[in-house]
Amino acid sequence: MVQRNIVLYVILTFVTCGIFGLYWFYTIAKTFEEAQTYNRVSTSAGVTLLLDIITCSIYGMYAYYKWGQATPEIMSRYGRPADDKSVLYLVLSIFGLQIVNMCLIQNDFNNLVEGNPPPPQQPYSSQTPPPPPPAYR
């Protein structure tokens, strides 16, 4: 996970008419791919980007939904509580606000990287279900 300047990425996305946004989407997909979560998009970052382009962002809606499910699992590795944001990401995608999704996801990543050492790698196994999330009040 790398800390990125969200404001700069939004400006670059608008200045390049969305082309930089594709790169940003790829980096987010790559981060989730490297995180090896149980709830994940089943394709690589490159294929996710390609399918997003080919399907006119319909596959991207699915990717955002799965990323919303994977975020609490990643946050729990760092000992931080998190909510499932899959429905929020899906609704924002339906209304064409994918850039807001990218800002929210990148903000979560930035908060995790800020002052935290990386968690120990936990191997992903499709045979074992994920551990239950901790109960928070």
C-alpha positions, 0 to 999 in steps of 0.5 A: 500500500502506498500513500497517495495525494488524493487532491493531486490525483483528482486534479490529474484525472480531470486535466487528462479527461479521465485517462489518469483515472484509469491508472488510479483505478489500476493502482487500486485494483493492484493494491486489492490484488496484493492484499489477498483478501477473501472477498476479492475480485477474481481477476488480476488488476490488468484484467479488471481494468480491461473489463472495466473499459470494455464493459463501459464501467459495468465490471467496475461496479462489480469491482467496487462492490467487491472492494467494499466487502474486502476493505473491512478484512484489510482494516482488521489486519491493522486492528482498525474497525471498518464497515462494509461499504459495498452498497455505498460504492455500488450506488455511487458507481451507478450514479457515475461517481466512480471518482468519489469511490476512488477517493474514499478507497484511497483515503482508507489506504492512506489512513492505514499506511500513515504511521502503521507498519505493514501487517504480517502476510496472511496467506489466502486460501480459497478453502478456508473461510475468512475469520469472523470480524471482531465485535465492535460497539 
